[in-house]
Amino acid sequence: MHNPLNIAIVGCGRIAQRHAAACLQTEGARLAAAVDADLERARSLARLAGGDVQAATSIDELPGGIDGAVIATPNHLHCETAIACLKRGISVLIEKPLATTVADGEAIHLEAVKQGRVACVGYSQRHRPNVQLMKRLLEREHFGAVKRFAYQCGSRGGWSPLSRYNLDRQSVGGGVLVVMGTHFLDRMLHWFGYPREAALVHDGAGGPEANAFASFRFDFGGRQLEGEARFSKMTAMTPVIAMDAEAGTVVLADHDRAQIRLFPHTEPGLAVVLQDRGASGDPGDIFQLQLADFVAACRGEREPMSPSASALESLRLLETLYAQAEPFDAPRSPVQPVQELISL
């Protein structure tokens, strides 16, 4: 029987509440400290968690015996905060993305290796059963050759952190592509590998973009695969991916309970639902699954689902897309790209 890992949450904004709840639900984890430059915000999270949770304004004030830290600060603070924890022998689970630059991401990864500690990233959606099932189906070529995919996600406004750091491009590392798109980019890399070509058009004009259109080409399964993704904080779009494959059109909505649906080319009126045999229909809390994965990795029981090494690939793709991005002069049509593959 293991002693519980003592966890500190560093950065006590809105997302920290999800991480605190995950700590309370995870066997083998104990929330020991809440850290925020705003002491009252740290105290508020500590009170919400209950028990003997210490509130602090700096990791320098952390009590001894902290085993792991959830880094939930604004993106531009990920690097210095994570490295400070790692130097103290504290493993880190960093909210996505890993950092705002590849150089900072590499520094975190190398420090974790040097200290022999775990560094993983909060791409919590990898823990969805439907995401893992899709990966297995693609690896087994269940749908035959996948020729093209289209993804979309859009809302008017969307997630707003307490610090409003998302309004500053330097603090975020980008705009909607980072805030809304980074989870999809991580899943895309998880499924298809790194693209051979990538391009981006957005409306940032020096600030955080509200609309972004990305296109990709992959060598996947010995064949060429093309894809596109559209992200918007101005236009509401059903978050979903559709794939054109030999067997038919494959559709997966972007939420925890979504089912993978196949619309066979040979039977246009038929929809086939794919799920694991014996699946309960309850995917569980992905934040809790993520924290349990972090705890297991810290104990050396398995590799984390989203280690810093794989998160670096996502960061490299973001940096590449922004480096070669082109602006567009007028708002583009909000037509949903997946409608070309299937009527929603």
C-alpha positions in Angstrom: 0.0 0.0 0.0 1.5 3.3 -1.1 1.4 6.5 0.9 -0.6 9.2 -1.0 1.4 11.6 -3.1 1.3 15.1 -1.8 0.1 17.4 -4.6 0.4 21.2 -4.8 -1.7 23.3 -7.3 0.3 26.3 -8.5 -2.0 28.9 -10.0 -5.5 29.0 -8.5 -7.7 30.3 -11.3 -10.8 28.7 -12.7 -9.2 25.5 -14.1 -7.5 24.9 -10.7 -10.9 23.9 -9.3 -11.1 21.0 -11.8 -7.7 19.9 -10.7 -8.5 20.2 -7.0 -11.7 18.1 -7.5 -9.6 15.5 -9.3 -7.1 15.4 -6.4 -10.0 14.8 -4.0 -11.4 11.9 -6.2 -8.1 10.2 -6.9 -6.9 7.3 -4.7 -3.3 7.8 -3.9 -3.3 11.6 -4.2 -3.6 14.2 -1.4 -4.0 17.9 -2.1 -1.5 19.5 0.2 -1.0 23.0 -1.0 -2.5 25.8 -3.1 -0.2 28.5 -4.5 -1.1 31.8 -6.1 0.4 35.3 -6.2 -3.0 36.3 -4.9 -3.1 34.8 -1.4 -6.8 35.1 -1.1 -7.3 33.1 -4.3 -5.0 30.4 -2.9 -6.9 30.4 0.4 -10.2 30.2 -1.5 -9.1 27.0 -3.3 -7.7 25.6 -0.1 -11.1 26.2 1.7 -12.9 24.6 -1.3 -10.8 21.5 -1.0 -11.2 21.3 2.8 -8.8 19.4 5.0 -5.3 20.5 5.9 -4.4 22.4 2.7 -1.7 25.1 3.0 -2.2 28.3 1.1 0.9 30.1 -0.2 2.0 32.9 -2.5 5.1 31.2 -3.9 6.6 27.7 -4.3 9.3 28.9 -2.0 6.7 28.7 0.8 5.7 25.1 0.0 6.0 22.7 2.9 8.4 19.8 2.7 7.2 16.5 1.3 5.5 17.8 -1.8 5.8 15.1 -4.5 4.0 16.6 -7.5 2.7 19.9 -8.7 -0.1 20.8 -11.1 1.1 24.0 -12.9 -2.1 26.0 -13.8 -0.5 29.4 -14.2 -0.8 31.5 -17.3 1.1 29.9 -20.2 4.1 32.3 -20.2 4.8 31.3 -16.6 4.9 27.5 -17.2 8.6 27.3 -17.9 10.0 29.1 -14.9 7.4 27.6 -12.5 7.9 24.0 -13.8 11.7 24.3 -13.7 11.6 25.7 -10.1 9.5 22.7 -9.0 11.7 20.2 -10.8 14.8 21.6 -9.2 13.2 20.9 -5.9 12.6 17.3 -6.9 8.9 17.9 -7.5 7.3 16.2 -10.6 5.0 18.4 -12.7 1.7 18.1 -14.5 1.5 21.3 -16.6 -1.7 22.7 -18.0 -1.6 22.7 -21.8 0.4 23.9 -23.7 3.8 22.8 -22.3 5.1 26.4 -22.8 4.8 29.3 -25.1 8.0 28.5 -27.1 9.8 25.4 -28.2 13.0 26.6 -26.4 11.1 26.8 -23.1 9.5 23.5 -23.7 12.8 21.9 -24.3 14.2 23.4 -21.1 11.4 21.9 -19.1 11.9 18.5 -20.7 15.6 18.5 -20.2 15.3 19.6 -16.5 12.9 16.7 -15.9 15.3 14.3 -17.4 18.2 15.8 -15.4 16.3 15.5 -12.1 14.8 12.1 -12.9 11.3 13.5 -12.4 8.1 13.2 -14.3 7.0 16.1 -16.6 3.7 15.7 -18.4 1.1 18.0 -19.9 -2.6 18.4 -19.4 -3.9 17.2 -22.7 -6.7 15.7 -20.7 -8.7 14.8 -23.8 -6.3 12.0 -24.6 -7.9 10.2 -21.7 -11.3 10.0 -23.4 -12.2 6.4 -24.2 -13.4 7.5 -27.7 -10.0 9.1 -28.4 -8.1 5.9 -27.4 -10.6 3.7 -29.4 -10.1 5.9 -32.5 -6.3 5.5 -32.2 -6.6 1.7 -32.1 -9.0 1.6 -35.0 -6.8 3.8 -37.1 -3.7 1.8 -36.3 -5.5 -1.4 -37.3 -6.8 0.3 -40.5 -10.3 -0.6 -39.5 -11.7 2.0 -41.9 -9.2 1.2 -44.7 -7.2 4.1 -46.1 -8.1 7.5 -44.6 -7.9 10.1 -47.4 -9.0 13.3 -45.8 -10.3 14.8 -42.5 -11.9 18.0 -41.6 -12.3 19.4 -38.0 -14.1 22.5 -36.7 -14.6 24.1 -33.3 -16.1 27.5 -32.7 -17.9 29.6 -30.1 -18.7 33.2 -29.5 -16.2 34.1 -26.8 -15.5 30.9 -24.9 -13.2 30.1 -21.9 -12.1 33.2 -19.9 -9.5 32.8 -17.2 -9.7 34.9 -14.1 -6.4 36.8 -14.9 -7.6 37.6 -18.5 -4.1 36.6 -19.7 -5.8 35.2 -22.8 -6.1 38.7 -24.2 -2.3 39.1 -24.4 -0.7 37.2 -27.2 2.7 37.0 -25.5 1.2 35.5 -22.3 -0.8 32.9 -24.2 1.7 32.1 -27.0 -1.0 32.8 -29.7 -4.7 33.2 -30.0 -7.6 30.8 -30.8 -5.2 28.2 -32.2 -3.6 27.8 -28.7 -6.6 28.5 -26.5 -9.1 26.4 -28.5 -7.0 24.4 -31.0 -4.2 22.9 -29.0 -6.2 20.0 -27.7 -7.2 19.0 -31.3 -3.6 19.4 -32.5 -2.5 17.0 -29.8 -5.1 14.4 -30.7 -4.2 14.8 -34.4 -0.6 14.1 -33.7 -1.6 11.2 -31.4 -3.6 9.7 -34.3 -1.7 10.5 -37.4 1.8 11.5 -36.4 3.6 14.7 -37.4 2.5 16.3 -40.7 4.8 16.5 -43.6 3.4 19.9 -44.5 1.4 22.5 -42.5 0.0 25.9 -43.3 -2.0 28.5 -41.3 -4.1 31.5 -42.2 -5.4 33.7 -39.4 -6.7 37.2 -38.5 -4.3 38.1 -35.7 -2.7 41.2 -37.2 -0.1 41.2 -34.4 -2.5 40.3 -31.6 -4.2 37.1 -30.6 -6.2 35.8 -33.5 -9.9 35.1 -33.3 -10.1 32.9 -36.4 -7.6 30.4 -37.7 -7.7 28.0 -40.6 -5.0 25.3 -40.7 -4.2 22.7 -43.4 -2.0 19.6 -43.2 -0.5 16.8 -45.3 0.6 13.5 -43.7 2.3 10.3 -44.8 -0.1 8.0 -42.9 -0.1 4.3 -43.4 2.0 4.6 -46.5 -0.5 6.9 -48.1 -1.1 10.6 -48.4 -3.6 12.1 -46.0 -4.9 15.7 -46.2 -6.6 17.5 -43.4 -8.0 20.9 -42.4 -9.1 22.5 -39.2 -11.0 25.6 -38.5 -11.1 27.4 -35.1 -13.2 30.5 -34.2 -14.0 32.6 -31.2 -16.5 34.6 -33.2 -18.6 31.9 -35.0 -20.4 29.1 -33.2 -19.5 25.7 -34.9 -20.3 22.2 -33.7 -17.0 20.7 -32.5 -16.5 17.6 -34.6 -14.1 15.7 -36.8 -15.2 13.9 -40.0 -12.8 11.6 -42.0 -13.3 10.3 -45.5 -12.1 6.7 -45.5 -12.3 3.7 -47.8 -15.1 2.2 -45.7 -17.1 5.4 -45.4 -17.3 8.6 -43.5 -16.1 8.4 -39.9 -17.5 11.0 -37.5 -16.6 11.8 -33.9 -18.1 14.7 -32.0 -15.7 16.5 -29.7 -16.9 15.6 -26.3 -16.3 13.0 -23.6 -19.4 10.8 -24.3 -19.4 11.0 -28.1 -19.6 7.7 -30.1 -17.6 7.0 -33.2 -20.0 6.6 -36.1 -19.3 5.1 -39.5 -21.5 5.9 -42.4 -20.6 3.2 -45.0 -20.3 4.3 -48.6 -22.1 1.1 -49.7 -25.1 1.8 -47.4 -25.8 5.6 -47.4 -28.7 5.2 -45.0 -26.9 3.2 -42.4 -24.9 4.5 -39.4 -22.7 2.0 -37.5 -21.7 2.9 -33.9 -18.3 1.6 -32.8 -17.5 1.1 -29.1 -15.5 -1.2 -26.9 -17.4 -4.3 -25.9 -18.7 -4.0 -22.4 -18.3 -0.2 -22.4 -20.5 1.3 -19.6 -21.2 4.6 -21.4 -19.7 6.5 -18.6 -16.2 7.8 -19.7 -15.3 9.0 -16.2 -13.9 12.4 -15.3 -10.9 13.0 -17.6 -9.3 15.3 -15.1 -9.4 12.5 -12.5 -8.1 10.0 -15.1 -5.3 12.4 -15.9 -4.3 12.9 -12.3 -4.4 9.1 -11.7 -2.1 8.7 -14.7 0.2 11.4 -13.3 0.3 9.6 -9.9 1.1 6.2 -11.5 3.9 7.8 -13.6 5.4 9.4 -10.5 5.5 6.0 -8.8 7.2 4.5 -11.9 4.3 2.2 -12.7 3.9 3.4 -16.3 4.8 6.2 -18.7 2.4 9.1 -18.6 -0.2 9.4 -21.3 1.1 12.9 -22.4 4.8 13.2 -21.5 6.7 16.3 -22.1 8.4 14.7 -25.1 5.2 14.3 -27.0 3.9 17.7 -25.9 7.1 19.2 -27.4 5.9 17.9 -30.8 2.6 19.8 -30.4 4.6 22.9 -29.4 6.8 22.6 -32.5 3.8 22.4 -34.7 2.3 25.5 -33.2 5.5 27.4 -33.6 5.9 26.2 -37.2 2.3 27.2 -38.1 2.6 30.7 -36.6 6.1 31.2 -38.2 4.7 30.7 -41.7 1.2 32.0 -41.2 -0.5 34.3 -43.7 -3.1 36.9 -42.9 -6.4 37.1 -44.6 -7.8 40.5 -45.5 -11.5 39.9 -45.0 -13.6 37.6 -42.8 -13.9 34.2 -44.4 -17.1 32.3 -44.8 -18.2 30.5 -41.6 -19.4 27.5 -43.6 -18.6 24.4 -41.6 -15.9 22.4 -43.5 -17.2 19.0 -42.2 -20.5 19.5 -44.0 -18.6 18.6 -47.2 -18.1 15.2 -45.8 -21.4 14.6 -43.9 -24.5 16.6 -43.2 -24.7 17.5 -39.6 
